[in-house]
C-alpha cells in the first residue's frame, strides 16, 4: 500500500500526496516543534519538509522507511532554521563521570507535565540534544552527524542538558509546593 502511495506521489498525484501528508504530518510537526519550540515555525518547517520530500522523492531509495527518511528531512530543516536564528553552540569534549551520575533524571507520570514545560524552556541547544536522543531515538553518533559535532560533544551536551532539565524540574516542583 505504501509503495503505491509513494509511486502516486512521484507522479504528482495530489490525492496520494494528501494521503501521505495525513499519515505523517502529526509526527513530523511534533518532531519539528520539539526542536524549534515555536508552533508556527514548526508548522512552516513541516510544510516545507513535505514539499521538499515530494520534490526529491526520486532520491528515496527505500534503505530506511519513508517515515524515517521524512523525519530526517524535518530534523535537518528544523536544525538549519535554529542555526539560522544564530544558535550559539558551546562545545565541550568530555564530561566527568560524576557529572553524568548527577544528571540522572527519574520520570514518573506525575512529573511529565512539569518536565515538558521545563524542556520547552531550555536553551535551543539543550532542547535539541534531549529531543533527538530521548524523543527521536537517535544515538550520539547520529546526533553528531546531524548537528555536525563530535559524538563526544553530543554526549557531553546531553549530560549537561539532562542536568539542567533535572534542576529546572526540581525547582519547578519546589515552587509548586511553595518552598
Secondary structure, 3 states (H helix, E strand, C coil): CHHHHHHHHHCCCHHHHHHHHHHHHHHHHHHHHHHHCCHHHHHHHHHHHHHHHHHCHHHCCCCCCHHHHHHHHHHHHHHHHHHHCCCCCCCCCCCCHHHHHHCCCCCCHHHHHHHHHHHHHCCHHHHHHHHHHHHCCCCHHHHHHHHCCCHHHHHHHHHHHHHHHHHHHHHHHHHHHCC
